[in-house]
Amino acid sequence: MPTLKINDVEVKVEPGTLLLDACAQAGFPVPSYCYHPTLTPVATCRMCVVEIKGQPKLATSCTTLAADGQEVFTESPAVKDGRAGVMEFLLINHPLDCPICDQAGECKLQDYSYQYGQDDSRMVEPKRRYRYEDLGAKIVIDKNRCIHCTRCVRFTKEISGTYELTVANRGSNLEVTTYAGRSMDENPLAGNVVDLCPVGALTSRDFRFNKRVWYLKPVPTINRHSPMANPMWADVDKNRVWRFRPRPQGTQVSTHYMFDEERLAWHRYDLDPAVRVATPVLRGAPASVEAVAAALREGATAVVGQGTFGCDSAQRLGDLASAPELRYGSGDRVVQIQFPALQLSSDGVLNRRGFSERGYRFGHLDELLAKVKGGEVRSVILLHDEAFSSRAEAAKLREIVEAAPFSLVLEPIPGELSGLATATLPVTTFLEEADFVIDHEGVLKRYQKALQAPKGVKTVAAWAKELAAATQAAHA
């Protein structure tokens, strides 16, 4: 393993480690614009320069490998002067539109200007201006803000493989543009260029001018619409969710990026409390949980749990089944594999494994329907989200609900089955609870509560506990 000194601190790194990563490992992070751990390093921004003893010029740490015996300095006078020069150069043509820029508050140009820049500018000439260019309904580009780090260009080349963006011209006319006026509407990963852009040259039409980021609280959670339950940030304020963003985990490429479908799923969970049902409903009228429990006590009860909910919910709900063999699994969403490096599974039911480990049997809904029609099962409890069931499975579940003498449906976002059920209970969305799932590779992933549920809306586990307590009290 190479051993080197960084600011007189000795550090050992793995062979092939970039000097930029070695500096971060030693506790001396180096600023950068163009570098990204999942993209090819190109050293275009020159912000990551460091001084290496014995070399006549500053070196870009994102393209230099750590070597045995190196002595590296990240805060020498030469390095500080170099960074200040880079910052002055980048700001020469950058517009002063921070007050209206969506990137304000999480902009590296702002941060680095404060940390490494100068107090004034020697620029007296008019700033350069680019023409407007349309990238479609997803992305807005403002090339006047662009610092030509080429992250977005490399992304469309190396990750999405769609090649919409390129670098054209040279010198003061350099610009990031599109091939023959192509938009990014057909790119299912288009929203990631907004995350990659360090300066606000690329912004999201969906989030544009909606919220200032310094008001948002990022809550670590999981991507429920990702087959692998990838980690993500849910940005919330005033008990509302405003956007979803990837939450990268080291060098795992799949955690750095989100599909646009997953990113825009936040709209499903931005629910108006005023229109949400907040009380149990039995036969079309508000009722107590004791009344619902009383109806469940009459005959055998089967439970159908969709594998997109948490393991705690699965365990508590499963305890309500009259017998272990009456736990059935649902959910058959299939995700088309378009990018193998990002999509590690086509099974869109992220917690199928967690439900299976708790006795839920998937693919046996026909068996349950036969038992309901045969009178072996009188009551059915169904935990469901229509976004993760195909039309065929939804039709089968509808048939089960209609055939059962008593049906209790729990849907965070009420759908058709809630309208057909004998009873419903208002349950939380995954943003309103804390739980965990087990992904398809057996990795346990926890997620935190991001939103406060309206009064009367409870977690699946809480309702299951109350139903079980009411049943036991009746038998006491």
C-alpha positions as a Markdown table, in Angstrom:
| # | Residue | x | y | z |
|---|---|---|---|---|
| 1 | Met | 0.0 | 0.0 | 0.0 |
| 2 | Pro | 1.4 | 3.4 | -0.9 |
| 3 | Thr | 2.4 | 5.5 | 2.1 |
| 4 | Leu | 2.5 | 9.3 | 1.6 |
| 5 | Lys | 2.4 | 12.5 | 3.6 |
| 6 | Ile | -0.3 | 15.0 | 3.2 |
| 7 | Asn | 0.3 | 18.3 | 5.1 |
| 8 | Asp | 2.9 | 16.3 | 7.2 |
| 9 | Val | 0.3 | 13.7 | 8.1 |
| 10 | Glu | 1.2 | 10.2 | 7.1 |
| 11 | Val | -1.5 | 8.2 | 5.4 |
| 12 | Lys | -1.7 | 4.7 | 3.8 |
| 13 | Val | -4.1 | 4.3 | 0.8 |
| 14 | Glu | -5.1 | 1.5 | -1.5 |
| 15 | Pro | -3.1 | 1.2 | -4.8 |
| 16 | Gly | -4.8 | 3.2 | -7.5 |
| 17 | Thr | -6.3 | 5.8 | -5.2 |
| 18 | Leu | -6.6 | 9.3 | -6.6 |
| 19 | Leu | -4.7 | 12.0 | -4.7 |
| 20 | Leu | -8.0 | 13.9 | -4.2 |
| 21 | Asp | -9.5 | 10.8 | -2.4 |
| 22 | Ala | -6.3 | 10.4 | -0.4 |
| 23 | Cys | -6.5 | 14.0 | 0.8 |
| 24 | Ala | -10.1 | 13.4 | 2.0 |
| 25 | Gln | -9.0 | 10.2 | 3.7 |
| 26 | Ala | -6.3 | 12.2 | 5.6 |
| 27 | Gly | -8.8 | 14.8 | 6.7 |
| 28 | Phe | -7.9 | 17.5 | 4.2 |
| 29 | Pro | -10.7 | 17.5 | 1.6 |
| 30 | Val | -9.8 | 19.3 | -1.6 |
| 31 | Pro | -12.4 | 21.5 | -3.4 |
| 32 | Ser | -13.5 | 20.5 | -6.9 |
| 33 | Tyr | -16.2 | 21.2 | -9.5 |
| 34 | Cys | -15.6 | 18.8 | -12.3 |
| 35 | Tyr | -14.7 | 15.7 | -10.3 |
| 36 | His | -17.4 | 13.1 | -9.5 |
| 37 | Pro | -16.7 | 9.6 | -8.2 |
| 38 | Thr | -18.8 | 7.9 | -10.9 |
| 39 | Leu | -17.5 | 9.8 | -13.9 |
| 40 | Thr | -14.2 | 9.9 | -15.7 |
| 41 | Pro | -11.9 | 12.6 | -14.2 |
| 42 | Val | -11.0 | 15.3 | -16.7 |
| 43 | Ala | -9.4 | 18.1 | -14.6 |
| 44 | Thr | -11.2 | 20.9 | -16.4 |
| 45 | Cys | -12.0 | 23.1 | -13.4 |
| 46 | Arg | -8.5 | 23.2 | -11.9 |
| 47 | Met | -9.9 | 23.8 | -8.5 |
| 48 | Cys | -8.4 | 20.7 | -6.9 |
| 49 | Val | -4.8 | 21.7 | -7.4 |
| 50 | Val | -2.3 | 20.6 | -4.8 |
| 51 | Glu | 1.5 | 21.1 | -4.4 |
| 52 | Ile | 3.7 | 18.0 | -4.6 |
| 53 | Lys | 7.2 | 18.3 | -3.3 |
| 54 | Gly | 9.7 | 18.1 | -6.1 |
| 55 | Gln | 7.3 | 19.0 | -8.9 |
| 56 | Pro | 7.7 | 22.4 | -10.5 |
| 57 | Lys | 4.0 | 23.0 | -11.0 |
| 58 | Leu | 0.7 | 22.5 | -9.1 |
| 59 | Ala | -0.9 | 19.2 | -9.9 |
| 60 | Thr | -4.6 | 18.4 | -10.3 |
| 61 | Ser | -5.4 | 15.9 | -7.6 |
| 62 | Cys | -8.4 | 14.4 | -9.4 |
| 63 | Thr | -6.1 | 13.0 | -12.2 |
| 64 | Thr | -3.0 | 12.2 | -10.1 |
| 65 | Leu | -2.6 | 8.9 | -8.4 |
| 66 | Ala | -1.3 | 8.7 | -4.8 |
| 67 | Ala | 2.2 | 7.3 | -4.8 |
| 68 | Asp | 4.6 | 6.0 | -2.2 |
| 69 | Gly | 6.8 | 8.7 | -0.7 |
| 70 | Gln | 4.9 | 11.7 | -2.0 |
| 71 | Glu | 4.8 | 14.8 | 0.1 |
| 72 | Val | 1.6 | 16.7 | -0.7 |
| 73 | Phe | 0.5 | 20.2 | 0.5 |
| 74 | Thr | -3.1 | 21.3 | 0.1 |
| 75 | Glu | -2.9 | 24.7 | 1.9 |
| 76 | Ser | 0.5 | 26.1 | 0.7 |
| 77 | Pro | 0.7 | 29.7 | -0.5 |
| 78 | Ala | 1.0 | 28.5 | -4.1 |
| 79 | Val | -2.1 | 26.4 | -3.8 |
| 80 | Lys | -4.1 | 29.2 | -2.2 |
| 81 | Asp | -3.1 | 31.6 | -4.9 |
| 82 | Gly | -4.0 | 29.0 | -7.6 |
| 83 | Arg | -7.4 | 28.4 | -6.2 |
| 84 | Ala | -8.1 | 32.1 | -5.9 |
| 85 | Gly | -7.1 | 32.6 | -9.5 |
| 86 | Val | -9.4 | 29.8 | -10.6 |
| 87 | Met | -12.3 | 31.3 | -8.6 |
| 88 | Glu | -11.7 | 34.8 | -10.2 |
| 89 | Phe | -11.6 | 33.3 | -13.6 |
| 90 | Leu | -14.9 | 31.3 | -13.1 |
| 91 | Leu | -16.7 | 34.4 | -11.8 |
| 92 | Ile | -15.6 | 36.7 | -14.6 |
| 93 | Asn | -18.7 | 35.9 | -16.7 |
| 94 | His | -21.0 | 34.4 | -14.1 |
| 95 | Pro | -24.2 | 36.4 | -13.6 |
| 96 | Leu | -25.0 | 37.9 | -10.2 |
| 97 | Asp | -28.5 | 36.2 | -10.1 |
| 98 | Cys | -28.1 | 34.3 | -6.8 |
| 99 | Pro | -31.4 | 35.8 | -5.5 |
| 100 | Ile | -33.4 | 34.1 | -8.2 |
| 101 | Cys | -31.3 | 31.0 | -8.7 |
| 102 | Asp | -32.6 | 27.6 | -7.5 |
| 103 | Gln | -29.1 | 26.5 | -6.7 |
| 104 | Ala | -28.7 | 29.3 | -4.1 |
| 105 | Gly | -28.0 | 27.7 | -0.7 |
| 106 | Glu | -26.4 | 24.6 | -2.1 |
| 107 | Cys | -24.2 | 26.1 | -4.7 |
| 108 | Lys | -20.5 | 25.2 | -4.8 |
| 109 | Leu | -19.7 | 28.5 | -6.5 |
| 110 | Gln | -21.1 | 30.4 | -3.6 |
| 111 | Asp | -19.4 | 28.1 | -1.0 |
| 112 | Tyr | -16.0 | 28.1 | -2.7 |
| 113 | Ser | -16.1 | 31.8 | -3.5 |
| 114 | Tyr | -16.5 | 32.5 | 0.2 |
| 115 | Gln | -13.8 | 29.9 | 1.2 |
| 116 | Tyr | -11.2 | 30.3 | -1.5 |
| 117 | Gly | -12.0 | 33.5 | -3.5 |
| 118 | Gln | -11.1 | 37.1 | -3.2 |
| 119 | Asp | -13.1 | 40.1 | -1.9 |
| 120 | Asp | -13.2 | 42.0 | -5.2 |
| 121 | Ser | -13.1 | 41.5 | -9.0 |
| 122 | Arg | -10.9 | 43.1 | -11.6 |
| 123 | Met | -13.5 | 42.4 | -14.3 |
| 124 | Val | -14.7 | 45.7 | -15.9 |
| 125 | Glu | -15.8 | 44.4 | -19.3 |
| 126 | Pro | -19.4 | 43.4 | -20.1 |
| 127 | Lys | -20.2 | 39.8 | -19.2 |
| 128 | Arg | -20.6 | 37.2 | -21.9 |
| 129 | Arg | -24.2 | 36.2 | -22.8 |
| 130 | Tyr | -25.5 | 33.0 | -24.4 |
| 131 | Arg | -28.6 | 32.5 | -26.4 |
| 132 | Tyr | -31.6 | 30.7 | -24.8 |
| 133 | Glu | -31.8 | 26.9 | -25.5 |
| 134 | Asp | -34.7 | 24.6 | -24.8 |
| 135 | Leu | -33.9 | 21.2 | -23.2 |
| 136 | Gly | -37.6 | 20.2 | -23.0 |
| 137 | Ala | -40.2 | 19.8 | -20.3 |
| 138 | Lys | -37.8 | 18.3 | -17.7 |
| 139 | Ile | -34.7 | 20.5 | -17.6 |
| 140 | Val | -34.0 | 24.2 | -17.9 |
| 141 | Ile | -30.6 | 25.3 | -19.0 |
| 142 | Asp | -29.0 | 28.7 | -18.3 |
| 143 | Lys | -25.7 | 28.7 | -20.0 |
| 144 | Asn | -24.7 | 32.0 | -18.6 |
| 145 | Arg | -24.2 | 30.3 | -15.3 |
| 146 | Cys | -22.3 | 27.3 | -16.7 |
| 147 | Ile | -18.6 | 26.9 | -15.6 |
| 148 | His | -18.0 | 24.2 | -18.2 |
| 149 | Cys | -17.2 | 21.4 | -15.6 |
| 150 | Thr | -18.7 | 18.9 | -18.2 |
| 151 | Arg | -20.3 | 16.7 | -15.5 |
| 152 | Cys | -23.6 | 16.7 | -17.4 |
| 153 | Val | -21.9 | 16.0 | -20.7 |
| 154 | Arg | -20.0 | 13.0 | -19.2 |
| 155 | Phe | -23.2 | 11.8 | -17.6 |
| 156 | Thr | -25.1 | 11.6 | -20.8 |
| 157 | Lys | -22.2 | 9.8 | -22.4 |
| 158 | Glu | -21.0 | 7.4 | -19.6 |
| 159 | Ile | -24.1 | 6.8 | -17.5 |
| 160 | Ser | -27.3 | 7.3 | -19.5 |
| 161 | Gly | -25.7 | 6.7 | -22.9 |
| 162 | Thr | -28.1 | 9.1 | -24.6 |
| 163 | Tyr | -25.6 | 11.7 | -25.7 |
| 164 | Glu | -27.9 | 14.7 | -25.7 |
| 165 | Leu | -25.3 | 17.1 | -24.4 |
| 166 | Thr | -21.9 | 18.1 | -25.8 |
| 167 | Val | -19.3 | 20.8 | -25.6 |
| 168 | Ala | -19.1 | 23.1 | -28.6 |
| 169 | Asn | -16.7 | 25.8 | -29.8 |
| 170 | Arg | -13.5 | 26.9 | -28.0 |
| 171 | Gly | -12.1 | 29.7 | -25.9 |
| 172 | Ser | -14.5 | 32.4 | -24.9 |
| 173 | Asn | -17.2 | 30.9 | -27.1 |
| 174 | Leu | -17.1 | 27.5 | -25.3 |
| 175 | Glu | -20.6 | 26.2 | -24.4 |
| 176 | Val | -22.5 | 23.2 | -23.3 |
| 177 | Thr | -25.2 | 22.6 | -25.9 |
| 178 | Thr | -27.2 | 19.8 | -27.5 |
| 179 | Tyr | -26.7 | 17.6 | -30.6 |
| 180 | Ala | -29.0 | 19.1 | -33.3 |
| 181 | Gly | -31.3 | 20.7 | -30.8 |
| 182 | Arg | -32.3 | 17.4 | -29.0 |
| 183 | Ser | -34.3 | 17.8 | -25.8 |
| 184 | Met | -33.8 | 15.6 | -22.7 |
| 185 | Asp | -37.4 | 14.5 | -22.5 |
| 186 | Glu | -36.7 | 11.0 | -23.7 |
| 187 | Asn | -34.0 | 10.4 | -21.1 |
| 188 | Pro | -35.4 | 8.6 | -18.1 |
| 189 | Leu | -32.5 | 9.8 | -16.0 |
| 190 | Ala | -32.6 | 13.4 | -17.1 |
| 191 | Gly | -33.2 | 14.8 | -13.6 |
| 192 | Asn | -29.7 | 13.7 | -12.4 |
| 193 | Val | -28.0 | 16.4 | -14.4 |
| 194 | Val | -29.6 | 18.9 | -11.9 |
| 195 | Asp | -27.9 | 17.1 | -9.0 |
| 196 | Leu | -24.6 | 16.9 | -10.9 |
| 197 | Cys | -24.5 | 20.6 | -11.8 |
| 198 | Pro | -22.6 | 22.4 | -9.1 |
| 199 | Val | -23.7 | 26.0 | -10.1 |
| 200 | Gly | -27.4 | 26.1 | -11.1 |
| 201 | Ala | -26.9 | 26.1 | -14.9 |
| 202 | Leu | -29.2 | 23.1 | -15.1 |
| 203 | Thr | -32.4 | 23.3 | -13.0 |
| 204 | Ser | -35.6 | 21.2 | -12.7 |
| 205 | Arg | -38.8 | 22.4 | -14.1 |
| 206 | Asp | -40.6 | 20.4 | -11.5 |
| 207 | Phe | -38.9 | 22.2 | -8.6 |
| 208 | Arg | -38.0 | 25.5 | -10.3 |
| 209 | Phe | -38.9 | 28.5 | -8.1 |
| 210 | Asn | -40.9 | 26.4 | -5.7 |
| 211 | Lys | -38.9 | 26.5 | -2.5 |
| 212 | Arg | -35.6 | 28.0 | -1.2 |
| 213 | Val | -33.4 | 25.1 | -0.2 |
| 214 | Trp | -32.3 | 26.6 | 3.1 |
| 215 | Tyr | -35.9 | 26.1 | 4.4 |
| 216 | Leu | -35.8 | 22.4 | 3.5 |
| 217 | Lys | -34.9 | 19.7 | 6.0 |
| 218 | Pro | -33.3 | 16.7 | 4.3 |
| 219 | Val | -34.5 | 13.5 | 5.9 |
| 220 | Pro | -32.7 | 10.2 | 5.2 |
| 221 | Thr | -35.1 | 7.6 | 3.9 |
| 222 | Ile | -35.3 | 5.0 | 1.1 |
| 223 | Asn | -36.6 | 5.1 | -2.4 |
| 224 | Arg | -39.8 | 3.1 | -2.2 |
| 225 | His | -40.1 | 3.1 | -6.0 |
| 226 | Ser | -36.6 | 1.6 | -6.5 |
| 227 | Pro | -36.4 | -2.2 | -6.6 |
| 228 | Met | -33.3 | -2.1 | -4.4 |
| 229 | Ala | -34.7 | 0.5 | -1.9 |
| 230 | Asn | -31.9 | 2.9 | -2.7 |
| 231 | Pro | -31.1 | 5.5 | -0.1 |
| 232 | Met | -32.5 | 9.0 | -0.8 |
| 233 | Trp | -33.2 | 12.4 | 0.8 |
| 234 | Ala | -36.8 | 13.5 | 1.3 |
| 235 | Asp | -36.6 | 17.3 | 1.5 |
| 236 | Val | -39.4 | 18.6 | 3.8 |
| 237 | Asp | -40.7 | 21.8 | 5.2 |
| 238 | Lys | -43.8 | 22.8 | 7.1 |
| 239 | Asn | -44.9 | 19.1 | 7.2 |
| 240 | Arg | -44.8 | 18.9 | 3.4 |
| 241 | Val | -42.5 | 17.0 | 1.1 |
| 242 | Trp | -41.0 | 19.2 | -1.7 |
| 243 | Arg | -38.6 | 16.9 | -3.6 |
| 244 | Phe | -36.7 | 13.6 | -3.6 |
| 245 | Arg | -33.0 | 13.4 | -4.2 |
| 246 | Pro | -30.4 | 10.6 | -4.3 |
| 247 | Arg | -28.4 | 9.9 | -1.2 |
| 248 | Pro | -25.1 | 8.6 | -2.5 |
| 249 | Gln | -23.3 | 5.8 | -0.6 |
| 250 | Gly | -19.6 | 5.8 | -1.3 |
| 251 | Thr | -18.7 | 4.4 | -4.8 |
| 252 | Gln | -22.0 | 2.5 | -5.3 |
| 253 | Val | -23.0 | 3.9 | -8.7 |
| 254 | Ser | -26.6 | 2.9 | -8.3 |
| 255 | Thr | -27.0 | 5.1 | -5.2 |
| 256 | His | -25.8 | 8.3 | -7.0 |
| 257 | Tyr | -28.7 | 8.4 | -9.5 |
| 258 | Met | -32.5 | 8.2 | -9.6 |
| 259 | Phe | -34.9 | 7.6 | -12.4 |
| 260 | Asp | -37.2 | 10.6 | -13.2 |
| 261 | Glu | -40.2 | 8.4 | -12.3 |
| 262 | Glu | -38.8 | 7.8 | -8.9 |
| 263 | Arg | -37.8 | 11.4 | -8.4 |
| 264 | Leu | -41.2 | 12.7 | -9.3 |
| 265 | Ala | -43.0 | 10.2 | -7.0 |
| 266 | Trp | -42.9 | 12.8 | -4.3 |
| 267 | His | -46.1 | 14.2 | -5.7 |
| 268 | Arg | -48.0 | 11.0 | -4.6 |
| 269 | Tyr | -47.1 | 11.7 | -1.0 |
| 270 | Asp | -47.8 | 15.4 | -0.9 |
| 271 | Leu | -51.3 | 14.8 | 0.5 |
| 272 | Asp | -53.7 | 17.5 | 1.6 |
| 273 | Pro | -54.6 | 16.8 | 5.3 |
| 274 | Ala | -58.0 | 18.4 | 4.8 |
| 275 | Val | -59.2 | 15.7 | 2.4 |
| 276 | Arg | -57.7 | 12.7 | 4.2 |
| 277 | Val | -60.0 | 10.4 | 6.1 |
| 278 | Ala | -58.8 | 10.3 | 9.7 |
| 279 | Thr | -61.2 | 7.8 | 11.3 |
| 280 | Pro | -61.9 | 4.1 | 10.9 |
| 281 | Val | -64.8 | 3.5 | 8.5 |
| 282 | Leu | -67.2 | 0.5 | 8.8 |
| 283 | Arg | -69.9 | -0.1 | 6.2 |
| 284 | Gly | -69.6 | 3.5 | 5.0 |
| 285 | Ala | -69.8 | 5.2 | 8.4 |
| 286 | Pro | -67.3 | 6.3 | 11.0 |
| 287 | Ala | -66.7 | 3.6 | 13.6 |
| 288 | Ser | -64.5 | 2.7 | 16.5 |
| 289 | Val | -61.6 | 0.2 | 16.2 |
| 290 | Glu | -63.4 | -2.0 | 18.6 |
| 291 | Ala | -66.3 | -2.3 | 16.2 |
| 292 | Val | -63.9 | -3.3 | 13.4 |
| 293 | Ala | -62.2 | -5.8 | 15.7 |
| 294 | Ala | -65.6 | -7.3 | 16.6 |
| 295 | Ala | -66.4 | -8.0 | 12.9 |
| 296 | Leu | -63.0 | -9.6 | 12.5 |
| 297 | Arg | -63.6 | -12.1 | 15.3 |
| 298 | Glu | -66.4 | -13.8 | 13.4 |
| 299 | Gly | -64.6 | -16.6 | 11.6 |
| 300 | Ala | -61.2 | -17.2 | 10.1 |
| 301 | Thr | -59.1 | -14.2 | 9.0 |
| 302 | Ala | -56.5 | -14.1 | 6.2 |
| 303 | Val | -54.0 | -11.3 | 5.7 |
| 304 | Val | -52.7 | -10.1 | 2.4 |
| 305 | Gly | -49.7 | -7.9 | 2.7 |
| 306 | Gln | -48.0 | -6.1 | -0.2 |
| 307 | Gly | -44.2 | -6.4 | -0.1 |
| 308 | Thr | -43.7 | -2.6 | -0.4 |
| 309 | Phe | -44.3 | -1.8 | 3.2 |
| 310 | Gly | -42.0 | -2.1 | 6.2 |
| 311 | Cys | -41.1 | -5.3 | 8.1 |
| 312 | Asp | -42.6 | -4.1 | 11.4 |
| 313 | Ser | -45.9 | -3.6 | 9.6 |
| 314 | Ala | -45.6 | -7.0 | 8.0 |
| 315 | Gln | -45.0 | -8.7 | 11.4 |
| 316 | Arg | -47.8 | -6.9 | 13.3 |
| 317 | Leu | -50.3 | -7.4 | 10.5 |
| 318 | Gly | -49.3 | -11.1 | 10.1 |
| 319 | Asp | -50.2 | -11.7 | 13.8 |
| 320 | Leu | -53.9 | -10.9 | 12.9 |
| 321 | Ala | -54.1 | -14.0 | 10.6 |
| 322 | Ser | -55.9 | -16.9 | 12.2 |
| 323 | Ala | -53.2 | -19.3 | 11.1 |
| 324 | Pro | -49.6 | -18.9 | 9.7 |
| 325 | Glu | -50.7 | -20.4 | 6.4 |
| 326 | Leu | -53.2 | -17.6 | 6.0 |
| 327 | Arg | -50.5 | -14.9 | 5.3 |
| 328 | Tyr | -50.4 | -14.0 | 1.6 |
| 329 | Gly | -48.1 | -11.7 | -0.2 |
| 330 | Ser | -49.1 | -9.3 | -3.0 |
| 331 | Gly | -47.3 | -6.9 | -5.4 |
| 332 | Asp | -46.1 | -7.8 | -8.8 |
| 333 | Arg | -44.6 | -4.6 | -10.2 |
| 334 | Val | -41.9 | -5.3 | -12.7 |
| 335 | Val | -39.3 | -2.7 | -13.7 |
| 336 | Gln | -37.7 | -2.9 | -17.2 |
| 337 | Ile | -34.0 | -3.1 | -17.0 |
| 338 | Gln | -32.6 | -0.3 | -19.1 |
| 339 | Phe | -29.4 | 0.5 | -17.3 |
| 340 | Pro | -27.8 | -2.7 | -15.7 |
| 341 | Ala | -25.3 | -0.7 | -13.8 |
| 342 | Leu | -28.0 | 1.2 | -12.0 |
| 343 | Gln | -30.8 | -1.4 | -11.9 |
| 344 | Leu | -29.7 | -4.4 | -9.9 |
| 345 | Ser | -33.2 | -6.1 | -10.0 |
| 346 | Ser | -36.3 | -6.0 | -12.1 |
| 347 | Asp | -38.5 | -6.9 | -9.1 |
| 348 | Gly | -40.3 | -3.7 | -8.2 |
| 349 | Val | -41.5 | -5.0 | -4.8 |
| 350 | Leu | -38.6 | -3.9 | -2.7 |
| 351 | Asn | -39.4 | -5.8 | 0.6 |
| 352 | Arg | -40.6 | -9.1 | -0.9 |
| 353 | Arg | -37.8 | -10.8 | 1.0 |
| 354 | Gly | -38.8 | -9.2 | 4.3 |
| 355 | Phe | -42.4 | -10.3 | 3.9 |
| 356 | Ser | -41.4 | -13.8 | 2.9 |
| 357 | Glu | -39.2 | -14.2 | 6.0 |
| 358 | Arg | -42.3 | -13.4 | 8.0 |
| 359 | Gly | -44.4 | -16.1 | 6.5 |
| 360 | Tyr | -46.1 | -14.3 | 3.6 |
| 361 | Arg | -46.5 | -16.5 | 0.6 |
| 362 | Phe | -46.5 | -14.7 | -2.8 |
| 363 | Gly | -48.3 | -16.1 | -5.9 |
| 364 | His | -51.1 | -17.8 | -4.0 |
| 365 | Leu | -54.0 | -15.4 | -4.3 |
| 366 | Asp | -56.0 | -17.9 | -6.3 |
| 367 | Glu | -55.7 | -20.2 | -3.3 |
| 368 | Leu | -57.0 | -17.5 | -1.0 |
| 369 | Leu | -59.9 | -16.7 | -3.4 |
| 370 | Ala | -60.9 | -20.4 | -3.4 |
| 371 | Lys | -60.9 | -20.4 | 0.4 |
| 372 | Val | -63.0 | -17.3 | 0.6 |
| 373 | Lys | -65.5 | -18.6 | -1.9 |
| 374 | Gly | -65.5 | -22.0 | -0.1 |
| 375 | Gly | -66.3 | -20.4 | 3.3 |
| 376 | Glu | -63.0 | -21.4 | 4.9 |
| 377 | Val | -62.0 | -17.7 | 5.3 |
| 378 | Arg | -64.6 | -15.2 | 6.3 |
| 379 | Ser | -62.5 | -12.1 | 6.8 |
| 380 | Val | -59.7 | -10.6 | 4.7 |
| 381 | Ile | -57.3 | -7.9 | 5.8 |
| 382 | Leu | -55.6 | -6.3 | 2.8 |
| 383 | Leu | -52.5 | -3.9 | 3.0 |
| 384 | His | -52.2 | -2.4 | -0.4 |
| 385 | Asp | -50.8 | 0.3 | -2.7 |
| 386 | Glu | -52.2 | 0.3 | -6.2 |
| 387 | Ala | -49.0 | 1.7 | -7.7 |
| 388 | Phe | -47.3 | -1.7 | -7.2 |
| 389 | Ser | -49.9 | -4.1 | -8.5 |
| 390 | Ser | -50.6 | -4.9 | -12.1 |
| 391 | Arg | -54.1 | -4.8 | -13.6 |
| 392 | Ala | -54.3 | -8.5 | -13.3 |
| 393 | Glu | -53.4 | -8.6 | -9.6 |
| 394 | Ala | -55.6 | -5.7 | -8.8 |
| 395 | Ala | -58.5 | -7.5 | -10.5 |
| 396 | Lys | -57.8 | -10.6 | -8.4 |
| 397 | Leu | -57.6 | -8.6 | -5.2 |
| 398 | Arg | -60.9 | -6.9 | -6.1 |
| 399 | Glu | -62.5 | -10.3 | -6.6 |
| 400 | Ile | -61.3 | -11.4 | -3.1 |
| 401 | Val | -62.6 | -8.2 | -1.4 |
| 402 | Glu | -66.0 | -8.5 | -3.1 |
| 403 | Ala | -66.2 | -12.2 | -2.3 |
| 404 | Ala | -65.3 | -12.0 | 1.4 |
| 405 | Pro | -68.1 | -11.5 | 3.8 |
| 406 | Phe | -65.9 | -9.0 | 5.7 |
| 407 | Ser | -62.9 | -7.1 | 4.2 |
| 408 | Leu | -60.6 | -4.6 | 5.9 |
| 409 | Val | -58.5 | -2.5 | 3.5 |
| 410 | Leu | -55.5 | -0.4 | 4.6 |
| 411 | Glu | -54.2 | 1.9 | 1.9 |
| 412 | Pro | -52.0 | 4.9 | 2.6 |
| 413 | Ile | -53.4 | 6.5 | -0.6 |
| 414 | Pro | -57.0 | 5.3 | -0.9 |
| 415 | Gly | -57.9 | 3.6 | -4.2 |
| 416 | Glu | -60.6 | 1.4 | -5.7 |
| 417 | Leu | -60.2 | -1.3 | -3.1 |
| 418 | Ser | -60.9 | 1.1 | -0.2 |
| 419 | Gly | -64.2 | 1.9 | -1.8 |
| 420 | Leu | -65.2 | -1.7 | -2.1 |
| 421 | Ala | -64.1 | -2.8 | 1.4 |
| 422 | Thr | -66.4 | -3.4 | 4.4 |
| 423 | Ala | -64.1 | -1.4 | 6.5 |
| 424 | Thr | -61.0 | 0.8 | 6.1 |
| 425 | Leu | -58.4 | 2.2 | 8.5 |
| 426 | Pro | -56.4 | 5.5 | 7.8 |
| 427 | Val | -52.8 | 4.5 | 7.6 |
| 428 | Thr | -49.6 | 6.5 | 7.2 |
| 429 | Thr | -47.4 | 6.7 | 4.1 |
| 430 | Phe | -43.8 | 5.6 | 4.3 |
| 431 | Leu | -42.8 | 9.2 | 4.8 |
| 432 | Glu | -44.9 | 9.3 | 8.0 |
| 433 | Glu | -43.4 | 6.3 | 9.7 |
| 434 | Ala | -40.0 | 4.8 | 10.7 |
| 435 | Asp | -39.4 | 1.2 | 9.7 |
| 436 | Phe | -37.0 | -1.0 | 7.8 |
| 437 | Val | -37.0 | -3.3 | 4.7 |
| 438 | Ile | -34.8 | -6.1 | 3.5 |
| 439 | Asp | -33.8 | -5.7 | -0.1 |
| 440 | His | -33.4 | -8.4 | -2.7 |
| 441 | Glu | -29.8 | -9.0 | -1.7 |
| 442 | Gly | -30.7 | -9.4 | 2.0 |
| 443 | Val | -29.5 | -6.0 | 3.1 |
| 444 | Leu | -31.5 | -4.4 | 5.9 |
| 445 | Lys | -32.3 | -0.8 | 5.2 |
| 446 | Arg | -33.9 | 1.6 | 7.7 |
| 447 | Tyr | -35.8 | 4.7 | 6.9 |
| 448 | Gln | -36.8 | 7.6 | 9.2 |
| 449 | Lys | -40.0 | 9.5 | 9.7 |
| 450 | Ala | -40.1 | 12.6 | 7.6 |
| 451 | Leu | -43.6 | 13.9 | 8.1 |
| 452 | Gln | -46.1 | 14.1 | 10.9 |
| 453 | Ala | -49.3 | 12.2 | 10.1 |
| 454 | Pro | -52.7 | 14.0 | 10.6 |
| 455 | Lys | -54.4 | 13.2 | 13.9 |
| 456 | Gly | -56.2 | 9.9 | 13.6 |
| 457 | Val | -53.9 | 8.5 | 10.9 |
| 458 | Lys | -51.7 | 5.8 | 12.3 |
| 459 | Thr | -49.1 | 3.3 | 11.2 |
| 460 | Val | -50.1 | -0.2 | 10.1 |
| 461 | Ala | -48.3 | -1.6 | 13.1 |
| 462 | Ala | -50.2 | 0.7 | 15.5 |
| 463 | Trp | -53.6 | -0.3 | 14.0 |
| 464 | Ala | -52.7 | -4.0 | 14.1 |
| 465 | Lys | -51.7 | -3.6 | 17.8 |
| 466 | Glu | -55.0 | -1.9 | 18.6 |
| 467 | Leu | -57.0 | -4.6 | 16.7 |
| 468 | Ala | -55.2 | -7.4 | 18.5 |
| 469 | Ala | -55.7 | -5.7 | 21.9 |
| 470 | Ala | -59.5 | -5.2 | 21.2 |
| 471 | Thr | -59.8 | -8.8 | 20.3 |
| 472 | Gln | -58.0 | -10.0 | 23.4 |
| 473 | Ala | -60.1 | -7.7 | 25.6 |
| 474 | Ala | -63.3 | -9.2 | 24.1 |
| 475 | His | -62.1 | -12.8 | 25.0 |
| 476 | Ala | -61.0 | -11.8 | 28.5 |
